């Protein structure tokens, strides 16, 4: 097959290239530049591109550096700012995968190839119904299906994940055994759309500051001040500047710019068991339709190795409710709740957590 491979300069995509070559495929490498040429975004591009060139040279493969600067700003960074300004918590990585990597890239370059491959920790599963499904990887710590939970079926059908069937430790071993130039390179950390830019600096540049009170929710006592509700998210502990903690953000009043906190590592105010969802998106198909009433699932409400057991129900207005069997810390409106089957084998889709109970 002729395969377009999205590489980042990291070890995962490099090993994905090696495994595809071992299978005898015809590869063309692509690196997507998404950070703007100003200081509005950066994914350490120059260093990454240099590493990508080493990989291309090592295997004598063509490499194209393609640019989606403006598309990234218009769709991902604007989404992030709009969501934060509304008092919600965005997930730019999820939107980047759907709109940029498997959206604009596919429309302009990827569609010319039989498949597009990446170094994501995920799998393609062939269902008994003849459809393909997004499967979790063998390495639950590195599993990245939650970041892929908004992609469309047409996108999934064109994808390959060459390292989804091996653990991260084996990926490192292959990189060392094959003499990859990035075999010992550390994994990237942080939010892709910011790269090396400080998150609070980015938010401050675009949304400014606005002083407001930090209030203990149980007593109504003012404990301090903050620089704007948009700097804080439900479940946040660090960065509040309060003594005598730990303190957790448990509610926000966007209209009056008030942050409510509760003290103690086991304070019940930071936990919940019910998540209200809207804008539900099913990747392959809706598994239950109108019969979605207390069906057994597992889910994630943040990037974590843990799959939480729960039931999912559809309510009359088309929204959904997750009822978790375990307490859930920091249910943040705007974040995605990612839905898996009970066996934790398939990522079925996702919905956006609404602000019920934690937003005023």
C-alpha positions as YAML, in Angstrom:
chain: A
units: angstrom
residues:
- id: 1
  name: UNK
  ca: [0.00, 0.00, 0.00]
- id: 2
  name: UNK
  ca: [0.96, 3.63, -0.50]
- id: 3
  name: UNK
  ca: [0.80, 5.16, 2.94]
- id: 4
  name: UNK
  ca: [1.12, 8.75, 4.14]
- id: 5
  name: UNK
  ca: [2.81, 8.71, 7.54]
- id: 6
  name: UNK
  ca: [2.41, 11.66, 9.89]
- id: 7
  name: UNK
  ca: [5.62, 11.95, 11.88]
- id: 8
  name: UNK
  ca: [6.43, 14.32, 14.72]
- id: 9
  name: UNK
  ca: [10.12, 13.79, 15.39]
- id: 10
  name: UNK
  ca: [9.30, 11.57, 18.34]
- id: 11
  name: UNK
  ca: [10.15, 7.93, 18.86]
- id: 12
  name: UNK
  ca: [6.57, 6.65, 18.44]
- id: 13
  name: UNK
  ca: [6.07, 7.85, 14.88]
- id: 14
  name: UNK
  ca: [9.64, 6.81, 13.98]
- id: 15
  name: UNK
  ca: [8.95, 3.23, 15.07]
- id: 16
  name: UNK
  ca: [5.64, 3.35, 13.22]
- id: 17
  name: UNK
  ca: [7.64, 4.10, 10.06]
- id: 18
  name: UNK
  ca: [9.97, 1.17, 10.72]
- id: 19
  name: UNK
  ca: [7.13, -1.30, 11.28]
- id: 20
  name: UNK
  ca: [5.33, -0.25, 8.10]
- id: 21
  name: UNK
  ca: [8.54, -0.65, 6.11]
- id: 22
  name: UNK
  ca: [8.99, -4.12, 7.58]
- id: 23
  name: UNK
  ca: [5.56, -4.96, 6.17]
- id: 24
  name: UNK
  ca: [6.69, -3.83, 2.72]
- id: 25
  name: UNK
  ca: [4.61, -0.67, 2.26]
- id: 26
  name: UNK
  ca: [5.45, 2.35, 0.10]
- id: 27
  name: UNK
  ca: [5.76, 5.29, 2.50]
- id: 28
  name: UNK
  ca: [5.71, 9.07, 2.15]
- id: 29
  name: UNK
  ca: [6.44, 11.03, 5.34]
- id: 30
  name: UNK
  ca: [4.70, 14.26, 6.32]
- id: 31
  name: UNK
  ca: [5.32, 16.75, 9.11]
- id: 32
  name: UNK
  ca: [2.53, 19.26, 9.82]
- id: 33
  name: UNK
  ca: [3.57, 22.74, 10.91]
- id: 34
  name: UNK
  ca: [0.78, 24.14, 13.07]
- id: 35
  name: UNK
  ca: [2.48, 26.71, 15.31]
- id: 36
  name: UNK
  ca: [2.19, 30.22, 13.96]
- id: 37
  name: UNK
  ca: [5.23, 32.13, 12.79]
- id: 38
  name: UNK
  ca: [4.59, 34.66, 15.55]
- id: 39
  name: UNK
  ca: [4.67, 33.72, 19.23]
- id: 40
  name: UNK
  ca: [1.08, 32.47, 19.04]
- id: 41
  name: UNK
  ca: [1.98, 28.83, 19.00]
- id: 42
  name: UNK
  ca: [4.94, 26.52, 18.67]
- id: 43
  name: UNK
  ca: [5.53, 22.80, 18.85]
- id: 44
  name: UNK
  ca: [9.35, 23.09, 18.96]
- id: 45
  name: UNK
  ca: [9.02, 22.82, 15.19]
- id: 46
  name: UNK
  ca: [12.60, 23.32, 14.00]
- id: 47
  name: UNK
  ca: [14.06, 20.68, 16.30]
- id: 48
  name: UNK
  ca: [11.26, 18.28, 15.38]
- id: 49
  name: UNK
  ca: [11.68, 18.85, 11.65]
- id: 50
  name: UNK
  ca: [15.42, 18.21, 11.89]
- id: 51
  name: UNK
  ca: [14.69, 14.89, 13.59]
- id: 52
  name: UNK
  ca: [12.12, 14.03, 10.93]
- id: 53
  name: UNK
  ca: [14.74, 14.64, 8.26]
- id: 54
  name: UNK
  ca: [17.09, 12.23, 10.03]
- id: 55
  name: UNK
  ca: [14.37, 9.57, 9.98]
- id: 56
  name: UNK
  ca: [13.58, 10.18, 6.31]
- id: 57
  name: UNK
  ca: [17.27, 10.02, 5.42]
- id: 58
  name: UNK
  ca: [17.84, 6.85, 7.45]
- id: 59
  name: UNK
  ca: [15.18, 4.98, 5.48]
- id: 60
  name: UNK
  ca: [15.62, 6.88, 2.20]
- id: 61
  name: UNK
  ca: [12.02, 8.12, 2.24]
- id: 62
  name: UNK
  ca: [10.46, 11.34, 0.91]
- id: 63
  name: UNK
  ca: [9.49, 13.93, 3.52]
- id: 64
  name: UNK
  ca: [7.20, 16.90, 3.01]
- id: 65
  name: UNK
  ca: [6.79, 19.64, 5.59]
- id: 66
  name: UNK
  ca: [3.26, 20.97, 5.12]
- id: 67
  name: UNK
  ca: [1.76, 24.05, 6.69]
- id: 68
  name: UNK
  ca: [-1.65, 24.41, 8.34]
- id: 69
  name: UNK
  ca: [-0.92, 27.52, 10.40]
- id: 70
  name: UNK
  ca: [-4.06, 29.51, 9.70]
- id: 71
  name: UNK
  ca: [-6.34, 26.49, 9.74]
- id: 72
  name: UNK
  ca: [-4.99, 25.63, 13.18]
- id: 73
  name: UNK
  ca: [-5.59, 29.13, 14.50]
- id: 74
  name: UNK
  ca: [-9.07, 29.41, 13.02]
- id: 75
  name: UNK
  ca: [-10.25, 26.04, 14.28]
- id: 76
  name: UNK
  ca: [-8.24, 24.86, 17.28]
- id: 77
  name: UNK
  ca: [-6.80, 27.92, 18.99]
- id: 78
  name: UNK
  ca: [-9.98, 29.95, 18.49]
- id: 79
  name: UNK
  ca: [-12.00, 27.02, 19.86]
- id: 80
  name: UNK
  ca: [-9.75, 26.88, 22.92]
- id: 81
  name: UNK
  ca: [-10.06, 30.61, 23.61]
- id: 82
  name: UNK
  ca: [-13.81, 30.64, 23.00]
- id: 83
  name: UNK
  ca: [-14.30, 27.72, 25.36]
- id: 84
  name: UNK
  ca: [-12.12, 29.19, 28.10]
- id: 85
  name: UNK
  ca: [-13.89, 32.56, 27.83]
- id: 86
  name: UNK
  ca: [-17.21, 30.78, 28.36]
- id: 87
  name: UNK
  ca: [-15.86, 29.40, 31.63]
- id: 88
  name: UNK
  ca: [-15.43, 25.90, 30.24]
- id: 89
  name: UNK
  ca: [-12.45, 23.56, 29.90]
- id: 90
  name: UNK
  ca: [-11.30, 22.86, 26.32]
- id: 91
  name: UNK
  ca: [-9.39, 19.89, 24.94]
- id: 92
  name: UNK
  ca: [-7.35, 21.23, 22.00]
- id: 93
  name: UNK
  ca: [-5.67, 17.87, 21.29]
- id: 94
  name: UNK
  ca: [-9.02, 16.22, 20.55]
- id: 95
  name: UNK
  ca: [-9.99, 19.02, 18.19]
- id: 96
  name: UNK
  ca: [-6.57, 18.99, 16.51]
- id: 97
  name: UNK
  ca: [-6.91, 15.32, 15.61]
- id: 98
  name: UNK
  ca: [-10.38, 15.71, 14.15]
- id: 99
  name: UNK
  ca: [-9.95, 19.02, 12.33]
- id: 100
  name: UNK
  ca: [-6.25, 19.27, 11.45]
- id: 101
  name: UNK
  ca: [-4.47, 15.90, 11.34]
- id: 102
  name: UNK
  ca: [-7.38, 13.91, 9.97]
- id: 103
  name: UNK
  ca: [-9.36, 16.81, 8.54]
- id: 104
  name: UNK
  ca: [-7.43, 19.38, 6.52]
- id: 105
  name: UNK
  ca: [-4.44, 17.10, 6.05]
- id: 106
  name: UNK
  ca: [-6.62, 14.33, 4.64]
- id: 107
  name: UNK
  ca: [-8.46, 16.73, 2.33]
- id: 108
  name: UNK
  ca: [-5.27, 18.19, 0.88]
- id: 109
  name: UNK
  ca: [-2.69, 15.37, 0.99]
- id: 110
  name: UNK
  ca: [-3.79, 12.19, 2.75]
- id: 111
  name: UNK
  ca: [-6.61, 11.31, 0.35]
- id: 112
  name: UNK
  ca: [-4.04, 10.66, -2.38]
- id: 113
  name: UNK
  ca: [-2.77, 7.61, -0.48]
- id: 114
  name: UNK
  ca: [-4.33, 4.27, 0.36]
- id: 115
  name: UNK
  ca: [-4.01, 4.95, 4.08]
- id: 116
  name: UNK
  ca: [-2.70, 7.51, 6.56]
- id: 117
  name: UNK
  ca: [-0.65, 6.22, 9.50]
- id: 118
  name: UNK
  ca: [0.36, 7.84, 12.79]
- id: 119
  name: UNK
  ca: [2.23, 6.90, 15.95]
- id: 120
  name: UNK
  ca: [-0.87, 7.06, 18.15]
- id: 121
  name: UNK
  ca: [-1.35, 4.35, 20.74]
- id: 122
  name: UNK
  ca: [-4.62, 2.96, 19.39]
- id: 123
  name: UNK
  ca: [-5.83, 0.12, 17.18]
- id: 124
  name: UNK
  ca: [-8.16, -0.46, 14.26]
- id: 125
  name: UNK
  ca: [-10.61, -3.27, 15.04]
- id: 126
  name: UNK
  ca: [-12.63, -5.04, 12.37]
- id: 127
  name: UNK
  ca: [-16.15, -5.65, 13.63]
- id: 128
  name: UNK
  ca: [-18.36, -8.64, 12.87]
- id: 129
  name: UNK
  ca: [-20.74, -6.18, 11.18]
- id: 130
  name: UNK
  ca: [-18.14, -5.35, 8.52]
- id: 131
  name: UNK
  ca: [-17.36, -1.95, 10.04]
- id: 132
  name: UNK
  ca: [-14.14, -0.77, 11.65]
- id: 133
  name: UNK
  ca: [-13.92, 0.43, 15.23]
- id: 134
  name: UNK
  ca: [-11.41, 2.40, 17.29]
- id: 135
  name: UNK
  ca: [-9.76, -0.05, 19.69]
- id: 136
  name: UNK
  ca: [-7.72, 0.58, 22.80]
- id: 137
  name: UNK
  ca: [-4.04, -0.32, 22.85]
- id: 138
  name: UNK
  ca: [-2.28, -3.00, 24.85]
- id: 139
  name: UNK
  ca: [-0.46, -0.29, 26.83]
- id: 140
  name: UNK
  ca: [-3.23, 1.24, 28.95]
- id: 141
  name: UNK
  ca: [-0.92, 3.91, 30.38]
- id: 142
  name: UNK
  ca: [-0.07, 5.22, 26.89]
- id: 143
  name: UNK
  ca: [-3.51, 4.62, 25.35]
- id: 144
  name: UNK
  ca: [-4.52, 7.68, 23.29]
- id: 145
  name: UNK
  ca: [-7.98, 6.70, 22.11]
- id: 146
  name: UNK
  ca: [-9.47, 9.47, 24.24]
- id: 147
  name: UNK
  ca: [-7.67, 12.01, 22.03]
- id: 148
  name: UNK
  ca: [-9.27, 10.37, 18.98]
- id: 149
  name: UNK
  ca: [-12.81, 10.23, 20.33]
- id: 150
  name: UNK
  ca: [-14.24, 12.94, 18.01]
- id: 151
  name: UNK
  ca: [-12.91, 11.67, 14.68]
- id: 152
  name: UNK
  ca: [-15.40, 10.70, 11.99]
- id: 153
  name: UNK
  ca: [-15.93, 7.20, 10.63]
- id: 154
  name: UNK
  ca: [-14.58, 8.27, 7.23]
- id: 155
  name: UNK
  ca: [-11.39, 9.41, 8.95]
- id: 156
  name: UNK
  ca: [-11.04, 6.25, 11.02]
- id: 157
  name: UNK
  ca: [-11.53, 4.08, 7.94]
- id: 158
  name: UNK
  ca: [-8.46, 5.65, 6.31]
- id: 159
  name: UNK
  ca: [-6.16, 5.32, 9.34]
- id: 160
  name: UNK
  ca: [-3.47, 2.90, 10.49]
- id: 161
  name: UNK
  ca: [-1.87, 2.77, 13.95]
- id: 162
  name: UNK
  ca: [1.26, 0.61, 13.50]
- id: 163
  name: UNK
  ca: [2.36, 0.61, 17.16]
- id: 164
  name: UNK
  ca: [-1.03, 0.09, 18.78]
- id: 165
  name: UNK
  ca: [-0.38, -3.61, 19.43]
- id: 166
  name: UNK
  ca: [2.86, -3.18, 21.40]
- id: 167
  name: UNK
  ca: [3.69, -1.48, 24.71]
- id: 168
  name: UNK
  ca: [5.76, 1.69, 24.96]
- id: 169
  name: UNK
  ca: [8.70, -0.24, 26.42]
- id: 170
  name: UNK
  ca: [8.87, -2.36, 23.26]
- id: 171
  name: UNK
  ca: [8.69, 0.77, 21.09]
- id: 172
  name: UNK
  ca: [11.79, 2.09, 22.85]
- id: 173
  name: UNK
  ca: [13.54, -1.24, 22.41]
- id: 174
  name: UNK
  ca: [12.83, -1.27, 18.66]
- id: 175
  name: UNK
  ca: [14.13, 2.30, 18.36]
- id: 176
  name: UNK
  ca: [17.37, 1.32, 20.11]
- id: 177
  name: UNK
  ca: [17.76, -1.93, 18.16]
- id: 178
  name: UNK
  ca: [17.32, -0.16, 14.83]
- id: 179
  name: UNK
  ca: [19.57, 2.77, 15.69]
- id: 180
  name: UNK
  ca: [16.91, 5.46, 15.56]
- id: 181
  name: UNK
  ca: [18.43, 8.93, 16.09]
- id: 182
  name: UNK
  ca: [15.63, 9.74, 18.54]
- id: 183
  name: UNK
  ca: [15.69, 6.44, 20.45]
- id: 184
  name: UNK
  ca: [16.37, 8.19, 23.75]
- id: 185
  name: UNK
  ca: [14.41, 11.35, 23.07]
- id: 186
  name: UNK
  ca: [11.93, 12.22, 25.81]
- id: 187
  name: UNK
  ca: [8.23, 12.15, 25.07]
- id: 188
  name: UNK
  ca: [6.66, 15.55, 24.46]
- id: 189
  name: UNK
  ca: [4.70, 16.98, 27.36]
- id: 190
  name: UNK
  ca: [2.02, 19.59, 27.72]
- id: 191
  name: UNK
  ca: [-0.59, 20.91, 25.35]
- id: 192
  name: UNK
  ca: [0.34, 20.56, 21.69]
- id: 193
  name: UNK
  ca: [-1.17, 23.81, 20.54]
- id: 194
  name: UNK
  ca: [1.02, 25.81, 22.93]
- id: 195
  name: UNK
  ca: [4.30, 23.96, 22.63]
- id: 196
  name: UNK
  ca: [6.80, 25.87, 24.76]
- id: 197
  name: UNK
  ca: [4.46, 28.79, 25.46]
- id: 198
  name: UNK
  ca: [3.18, 29.12, 29.04]
- id: 199
  name: UNK
  ca: [-0.55, 28.41, 29.18]
- id: 200
  name: UNK
  ca: [-1.41, 31.30, 31.51]
- id: 201
  name: UNK
  ca: [0.65, 33.71, 29.40]
- id: 202
  name: UNK
  ca: [-1.27, 32.62, 26.32]
- id: 203
  name: UNK
  ca: [-4.64, 33.10, 28.05]
- id: 204
  name: UNK
  ca: [-3.59, 36.45, 29.53]
- id: 205
  name: UNK
  ca: [-2.48, 37.75, 26.14]
- id: 206
  name: UNK
  ca: [-5.86, 37.08, 24.57]
- id: 207
  name: UNK
  ca: [-8.36, 37.40, 27.44]
- id: 208
  name: UNK
  ca: [-6.55, 39.78, 29.78]
- id: 209
  name: UNK
  ca: [-7.06, 39.79, 33.54]
- id: 210
  name: UNK
  ca: [-10.01, 40.66, 35.77]
- id: 211
  name: UNK
  ca: [-9.71, 40.47, 39.53]
- id: 212
  name: UNK
  ca: [-12.35, 38.47, 41.36]
- id: 213
  name: UNK
  ca: [-12.89, 36.77, 44.71]
- id: 214
  name: UNK
  ca: [-11.98, 33.23, 45.71]
- id: 215
  name: UNK
  ca: [-14.73, 32.06, 48.07]
- id: 216
  name: UNK
  ca: [-14.97, 29.02, 50.34]
- id: 217
  name: UNK
  ca: [-18.18, 27.42, 49.16]
- id: 218
  name: UNK
  ca: [-19.24, 25.98, 52.52]
- id: 219
  name: UNK
  ca: [-18.96, 29.25, 54.46]
- id: 220
  name: UNK
  ca: [-19.09, 32.04, 51.90]
- id: 221
  name: UNK
  ca: [-15.82, 33.37, 53.31]
- id: 222
  name: UNK
  ca: [-13.54, 35.25, 50.93]
- id: 223
  name: UNK
  ca: [-10.10, 33.63, 50.97]
- id: 224
  name: UNK
  ca: [-8.28, 35.62, 48.34]
- id: 225
  name: UNK
  ca: [-8.48, 36.90, 44.77]
- id: 226
  name: UNK
  ca: [-7.83, 35.55, 41.30]
- id: 227
  name: UNK
  ca: [-7.05, 37.17, 37.95]
- id: 228
  name: UNK
  ca: [-10.05, 35.88, 36.03]
- id: 229
  name: UNK
  ca: [-12.25, 32.77, 36.07]
- id: 230
  name: UNK
  ca: [-10.78, 31.79, 32.68]
- id: 231
  name: UNK
  ca: [-7.49, 30.86, 34.36]
- id: 232
  name: UNK
  ca: [-9.17, 28.17, 36.47]
- id: 233
  name: UNK
  ca: [-10.99, 24.90, 35.86]
- id: 234
  name: UNK
  ca: [-13.18, 22.64, 37.96]
- id: 235
  name: UNK
  ca: [-11.04, 20.21, 39.95]
- id: 236
  name: UNK
  ca: [-7.96, 22.45, 39.85]
- id: 237
  name: UNK
  ca: [-5.73, 22.38, 42.93]
- id: 238
  name: UNK
  ca: [-2.49, 24.14, 42.01]
- id: 239
  name: UNK
  ca: [-2.07, 27.81, 41.25]
- id: 240
  name: UNK
  ca: [-4.69, 29.21, 43.62]
- id: 241
  name: UNK
  ca: [-2.21, 30.92, 45.94]
- id: 242
  name: UNK
  ca: [-4.07, 29.85, 49.09]
- id: 243
  name: UNK
  ca: [-2.51, 28.56, 52.29]
- id: 244
  name: UNK
  ca: [-3.86, 25.86, 54.60]
- id: 245
  name: UNK
  ca: [-4.98, 23.59, 51.76]
- id: 246
  name: UNK
  ca: [-5.23, 21.63, 49.68]
- id: 247
  name: UNK
  ca: [-7.97, 23.71, 48.08]
- id: 248
  name: UNK
  ca: [-9.92, 22.59, 45.02]
- id: 249
  name: UNK
  ca: [-11.97, 24.64, 42.58]
- id: 250
  name: UNK
  ca: [-15.49, 23.18, 42.82]
- id: 251
  name: UNK
  ca: [-17.71, 25.82, 41.17]
- id: 252
  name: UNK
  ca: [-17.48, 29.01, 39.09]
- id: 253
  name: UNK
  ca: [-19.79, 31.99, 38.72]
- id: 254
  name: UNK
  ca: [-18.88, 33.28, 35.28]
- id: 255
  name: UNK
  ca: [-21.25, 36.24, 35.38]
- id: 256
  name: UNK
  ca: [-19.83, 37.63, 38.65]
- id: 257
  name: UNK
  ca: [-16.28, 36.28, 38.15]
- id: 258
  name: UNK
  ca: [-16.29, 34.24, 41.37]
- id: 259
  name: UNK
  ca: [-14.25, 31.08, 41.98]
- id: 260
  name: UNK
  ca: [-15.59, 28.74, 44.70]
- id: 261
  name: UNK
  ca: [-13.22, 26.37, 46.45]
- id: 262
  name: UNK
  ca: [-13.41, 23.62, 49.03]
- id: 263
  name: UNK
  ca: [-10.64, 22.40, 51.35]
- id: 264
  name: UNK
  ca: [-9.32, 18.89, 51.96]
- id: 265
  name: UNK
  ca: [-8.07, 16.01, 49.85]
- id: 266
  name: UNK
  ca: [-11.29, 14.08, 50.46]
- id: 267
  name: UNK
  ca: [-13.76, 16.93, 50.38]
- id: 268
  name: UNK
  ca: [-16.97, 15.64, 48.82]
- id: 269
  name: UNK
  ca: [-17.36, 18.92, 46.96]
- id: 270
  name: UNK
  ca: [-14.64, 17.92, 44.48]
- id: 271
  name: UNK
  ca: [-16.37, 14.65, 43.59]
- id: 272
  name: UNK
  ca: [-19.50, 13.64, 41.74]
- id: 273
  name: UNK
  ca: [-21.06, 10.58, 40.17]
- id: 274
  name: UNK
  ca: [-23.33, 12.12, 37.51]
- id: 275
  name: UNK
  ca: [-22.12, 13.65, 34.25]
- id: 276
  name: UNK
  ca: [-24.56, 15.37, 31.89]
- id: 277
  name: UNK
  ca: [-23.48, 15.30, 28.24]
- id: 278
  name: UNK
  ca: [-24.55, 16.98, 25.03]
- id: 279
  name: UNK
  ca: [-23.20, 17.00, 21.46]
- id: 280
  name: UNK
  ca: [-22.74, 13.23, 21.59]
- id: 281
  name: UNK
  ca: [-20.59, 11.88, 18.78]
- id: 282
  name: UNK
  ca: [-20.41, 8.20, 17.85]
- id: 283
  name: UNK
  ca: [-17.31, 7.29, 15.83]
- id: 284
  name: UNK
  ca: [-18.55, 4.24, 13.92]
- id: 285
  name: UNK
  ca: [-22.25, 4.08, 14.77]
- id: 286
  name: UNK
  ca: [-24.69, 4.67, 17.60]
- id: 287
  name: UNK
  ca: [-24.55, 1.34, 19.47]
- id: 288
  name: UNK
  ca: [-27.90, 1.68, 21.23]
- id: 289
  name: UNK
  ca: [-30.07, 4.38, 19.65]
- id: 290
  name: UNK
  ca: [-33.33, 4.99, 21.49]
- id: 291
  name: UNK
  ca: [-32.64, 1.91, 23.66]
- id: 292
  name: UNK
  ca: [-29.79, 3.67, 25.47]
- id: 293
  name: UNK
  ca: [-31.25, 3.47, 28.97]
- id: 294
  name: UNK
  ca: [-28.88, 2.38, 31.69]
- id: 295
  name: UNK
  ca: [-26.50, 0.49, 29.36]
- id: 296
  name: UNK
  ca: [-23.24, -0.68, 30.93]
- id: 297
  name: UNK
  ca: [-20.16, 1.24, 29.77]
- id: 298
  name: UNK
  ca: [-16.79, 2.46, 30.94]
- id: 299
  name: UNK
  ca: [-15.65, 6.05, 30.45]
- id: 300
  name: UNK
  ca: [-12.92, 8.64, 30.97]
- id: 301
  name: UNK
  ca: [-13.38, 12.32, 31.75]
- id: 302
  name: UNK
  ca: [-9.65, 13.11, 31.47]
- id: 303
  name: UNK
  ca: [-6.50, 11.55, 30.01]
- id: 304
  name: UNK
  ca: [-5.79, 8.72, 32.43]
- id: 305
  name: UNK
  ca: [-5.11, 4.96, 32.35]
- id: 306
  name: UNK
  ca: [-8.26, 4.39, 34.42]
- id: 307
  name: UNK
  ca: [-11.55, 3.36, 32.83]
- id: 308
  name: UNK
  ca: [-14.46, 4.09, 35.17]
- id: 309
  name: UNK
  ca: [-17.46, 1.70, 35.17]
- id: 310
  name: UNK
  ca: [-20.82, 3.39, 34.71]
- id: 311
  name: UNK
  ca: [-24.20, 3.32, 32.99]
- id: 312
  name: UNK
  ca: [-25.23, 5.57, 30.11]
- id: 313
  name: UNK
  ca: [-28.77, 6.79, 29.42]
- id: 314
  name: UNK
  ca: [-30.24, 8.98, 26.73]
- id: 315
  name: UNK
  ca: [-32.80, 11.53, 27.90]
- id: 316
  name: UNK
  ca: [-35.72, 13.00, 26.01]
- id: 317
  name: UNK
  ca: [-33.97, 16.10, 24.66]
- id: 318
  name: UNK
  ca: [-31.19, 14.06, 23.06]
- id: 319
  name: UNK
  ca: [-28.75, 14.62, 25.88]
- id: 320
  name: UNK
  ca: [-27.07, 11.80, 27.76]
- id: 321
  name: UNK
  ca: [-26.35, 11.08, 31.41]
- id: 322
  name: UNK
  ca: [-23.45, 9.03, 32.74]
- id: 323
  name: UNK
  ca: [-23.95, 7.56, 36.22]
- id: 324
  name: UNK
  ca: [-20.60, 6.45, 37.49]
- id: 325
  name: UNK
  ca: [-20.20, 3.56, 39.91]
- id: 326
  name: UNK
  ca: [-17.24, 5.37, 41.47]
- id: 327
  name: UNK
  ca: [-16.69, 8.92, 42.61]
- id: 328
  name: UNK
  ca: [-15.31, 11.16, 39.85]
- id: 329
  name: UNK
  ca: [-12.95, 13.98, 40.75]
- id: 330
  name: UNK
  ca: [-13.11, 17.33, 39.00]
- id: 331
  name: UNK
  ca: [-16.02, 17.02, 36.56]
- id: 332
  name: UNK
  ca: [-15.15, 19.99, 34.34]
- id: 333
  name: UNK
  ca: [-17.77, 21.45, 31.97]
- id: 334
  name: UNK
  ca: [-16.50, 21.70, 28.41]
- id: 335
  name: UNK
  ca: [-14.30, 18.64, 28.72]
- id: 336
  name: UNK
  ca: [-15.11, 15.48, 26.81]
- id: 337
  name: UNK
  ca: [-16.42, 12.34, 28.44]
- id: 338
  name: UNK
  ca: [-15.14, 9.47, 26.32]
- id: 339
  name: UNK
  ca: [-17.36, 6.40, 26.08]
- id: 340
  name: UNK
  ca: [-15.96, 2.84, 25.95]
- id: 341
  name: UNK
  ca: [-17.58, -0.57, 26.00]
- id: 342
  name: UNK
  ca: [-17.71, -2.42, 29.31]
- id: 343
  name: UNK
  ca: [-14.70, -4.54, 28.35]
- id: 344
  name: UNK
  ca: [-12.54, -1.43, 27.78]
- id: 345
  name: UNK
  ca: [-11.74, -2.70, 24.30]
- id: 346
  name: UNK
  ca: [-13.50, -0.20, 22.03]
- id: 347
  name: UNK
  ca: [-13.69, 3.59, 22.09]
- id: 348
  name: UNK
  ca: [-17.24, 4.26, 20.91]
- id: 349
  name: UNK
  ca: [-17.46, 8.04, 20.98]
- id: 350
  name: UNK
  ca: [-17.71, 11.05, 23.25]
- id: 351
  name: UNK
  ca: [-19.93, 13.81, 24.55]
- id: 352
  name: UNK
  ca: [-19.23, 17.24, 25.98]
- id: 353
  name: UNK
  ca: [-19.76, 17.63, 29.73]
- id: 354
  name: UNK
  ca: [-22.31, 20.36, 30.42]
- id: 355
  name: UNK
  ca: [-22.20, 22.85, 33.29]
- id: 356
  name: UNK
  ca: [-25.01, 21.48, 35.42]
- id: 357
  name: UNK
  ca: [-24.26, 21.71, 39.16]
- id: 358
  name: UNK
  ca: [-20.88, 23.48, 38.82]
- id: 359
  name: UNK
  ca: [-21.56, 26.56, 36.70]
- id: 360
  name: UNK
  ca: [-23.61, 29.60, 37.68]
...
